[in-house]
Amino acid sequence: MVMKHPWLWVAALLAALVMFLPHSAPLFSYAFPQLERPVYTQEPFAWLLWQHLLLVGASSSFSVLVGSAIGVWVTRPAGHAFKPLVESVLAMSQAFPPVAVLALAVPVVGFGELPALLALALYGLLPVVQGTVGGLQGVPAAQRQAALSLGLTPRQSLRYVDLPLALPVWLSGVRTSVIINIGTAAIASTVGAKTLGSPIIIGLSGFNTAYVLQGAMLVALLAVAVDMAFEKLARRVAWER
């Protein structure tokens, strides 16, 4: 079962690491003898993982819902004229580093999860919009014409023809958005959000390489596990088509 689904193996490795790290003081003391506290203990790693998942889940849900709606809208006749403007605005938003977005959000909404949520949600929009637009524009014109010939309305054609055919490309955009958010959420700890980035940020500020390593390993494993799960889903979608 695990060999058939490698992402489960990576997820199990992540869970094992979360349970092992609180008891890994001898190992990190040996690797970093100059450190008085070689293991991060401010918050439990399991709780940080859960908070990280909640933040990524909430921000990615917003990005997927809003990004998909925008992508559908700009590919319809009513919104086609706004497509260049939407793409330009979203591309400009990607030019700002996440830390800069967080810094701008803090004076408005304060410290904590809210500025992180806003920054991640906005940062994850572009890949979803691009995936939605690319998928819908890639639908063969013959398929659309056949749907209209069968008497389907434009809305029915979108639901039963365009969206199913655009699903693989849309899923690729969602996958990119979620993976970006998993990595970027670690930076959210700079504004007080509790995530797997907390050991990294505290380790960098306190010159504690062990903390940085512990946080980085967890973030990396989480990103790999989620990416592999999306790969599995993408293969299933392609197979069903």
Secondary structure as the mmCIF struct_conf table of DSSP 4:
data_model
#
loop_
_struct_conf.conf_type_id
_struct_conf.id
_struct_conf.beg_label_comp_id
_struct_conf.beg_label_asym_id
_struct_conf.beg_label_seq_id
_struct_conf.end_label_comp_id
_struct_conf.end_label_asym_id
_struct_conf.end_label_seq_id
TURN_TY1_P TURN_TY1_P1 VAL A 2 LYS A 4
BEND BEND1 HIS A 5 HIS A 5
HELX_RH_AL_P HELX_RH_AL_P1 PRO A 6 PHE A 20
HELX_RH_3T_P HELX_RH_3T_P1 LEU A 21 HIS A 23
HELX_RH_AL_P HELX_RH_AL_P2 ALA A 25 ALA A 31
TURN_TY1_P TURN_TY1_P2 PRO A 33 GLN A 34
BEND BEND2 GLU A 36 GLU A 36
BEND BEND3 VAL A 39 VAL A 39
BEND BEND4 GLN A 42 GLU A 43
HELX_RH_AL_P HELX_RH_AL_P3 PHE A 45 VAL A 74
TURN_TY1_P TURN_TY1_P3 THR A 75 THR A 75
BEND BEND5 ARG A 76 ARG A 76
TURN_TY1_P TURN_TY1_P4 PRO A 77 GLY A 79
HELX_RH_3T_P HELX_RH_3T_P2 HIS A 80 PHE A 82
HELX_RH_AL_P HELX_RH_AL_P4 LYS A 83 ALA A 95
BEND BEND6 PHE A 96 PHE A 96
HELX_RH_AL_P HELX_RH_AL_P5 PRO A 98 VAL A 109
BEND BEND7 PHE A 111 GLY A 112
HELX_RH_AL_P HELX_RH_AL_P6 GLU A 113 TYR A 123
TURN_TY1_P TURN_TY1_P5 GLY A 124 GLY A 124
HELX_RH_AL_P HELX_RH_AL_P7 LEU A 125 GLN A 137
TURN_TY1_P TURN_TY1_P6 GLY A 138 GLY A 138
BEND BEND8 VAL A 139 VAL A 139
HELX_RH_AL_P HELX_RH_AL_P8 ALA A 141 SER A 149
TURN_TY1_P TURN_TY1_P7 LEU A 150 GLY A 151
HELX_RH_AL_P HELX_RH_AL_P9 PRO A 154 SER A 157
HELX_RH_PI_P HELX_RH_PI_P1 LEU A 158 ASP A 162
HELX_RH_AL_P HELX_RH_AL_P10 LEU A 163 THR A 184
HELX_RH_3T_P HELX_RH_3T_P3 ALA A 185 VAL A 191
TURN_TY1_P TURN_TY1_P8 GLY A 192 GLY A 192
BEND BEND9 THR A 195 THR A 195
TURN_TY1_P TURN_TY1_P9 LEU A 196 LEU A 196
HELX_RH_AL_P HELX_RH_AL_P11 GLY A 197 SER A 205
TURN_TY1_P TURN_TY1_P10 GLY A 206 PHE A 207
HELX_RH_AL_P HELX_RH_AL_P12 THR A 209 GLU A 240
#
